[in-house]
Amino acid sequence: MHDSAQKQARRALALLWLVPALWTVNYIVARKAPGVIGPYLLAFGRWGLAALLLLMLTRSELWRQREHIAKVWWQYLVLGTLGMVICGAWVYQGARSTGAMNIALIYSASPVLIGLGAVVWLGERLSLRQGLGVLLAIAGVVHVVVKGQWTALAGVQFSAGDLWIVAATVSWAGYALLQKQWPSPLGATARLAAICIGGTLVLLPLTVWEMSRPEALPLSGYGLLLIVVAAIVPGLGAYWIYGWAQKILGASRVAVSLYLGPLYAGLAAWGVLGEPLGWHHAVGAALILPGVFFVTGAGKGLTKKHSRPILTEGT
């Protein structure tokens, strides 16, 4: 029995290295999408397919909890808007004018915003070390957004894409905190299914509007491929592996995989997408990643309460 547990732990540790790589696939999809498929159609297809697959897996539990769902249906619409519309379509919108490395670095600061939100909304205490982490991470995000040009801020050409990603990062913090504020009798997979359905319902009219515009892109075979890849690989694949590994290793050990995200994204941006990496990326990472470590690693409450929603459903 003990040997079996050790084998499972080793297998979980090995597969955990895959999770950031699976998330990075979404950054590649986002950068491949411009000129192929619109951001709302891509997000609608991705989360609609994910919702369909999750619905098949959790239909019995969702039916048993139908009274709860009917009572708080608006919560799933709000969570779906934050997690699938803003953190979905807006990321694809931002990827039209910013690089995969910028997306990964800005998004990697989301635990810091969640930590701040936990202090303001949930009454958790922020230690001196965590406060330092907040300052470091925010400085790192600003450094990436202004491309390192602190001394010439007035002349910096801000990328609209970076601002879309900043908005999505803030939305993700709200998404994670509201999940804590709104407890649910649903299991993790069933709750994600309900949220995906809510997000898909909100995305539907936006997708119809996008497709009705004169410059709308028709759905092509390549666009459909991007939808399927985004739904299966960074969505269900990363979510399942993370959830399974967390049961075996615990939330705090699994949360370390967060720090590999920008590294994987940087390699993908350079090797797969051919995007140049600048010193502002390196400096930004050197500020953001230690900042995230201080915020999530110094406080037991923040890590345990928020590491799972941060990591499993963000991109």
Salt bridges, closest charged atoms under 4 A:
GLU124 OE2 - LYS305 NZ 2.92
GLU215 OE2 - ARG213 NH2 2.85
GLU275 OE2 - ARG31 NE 2.60
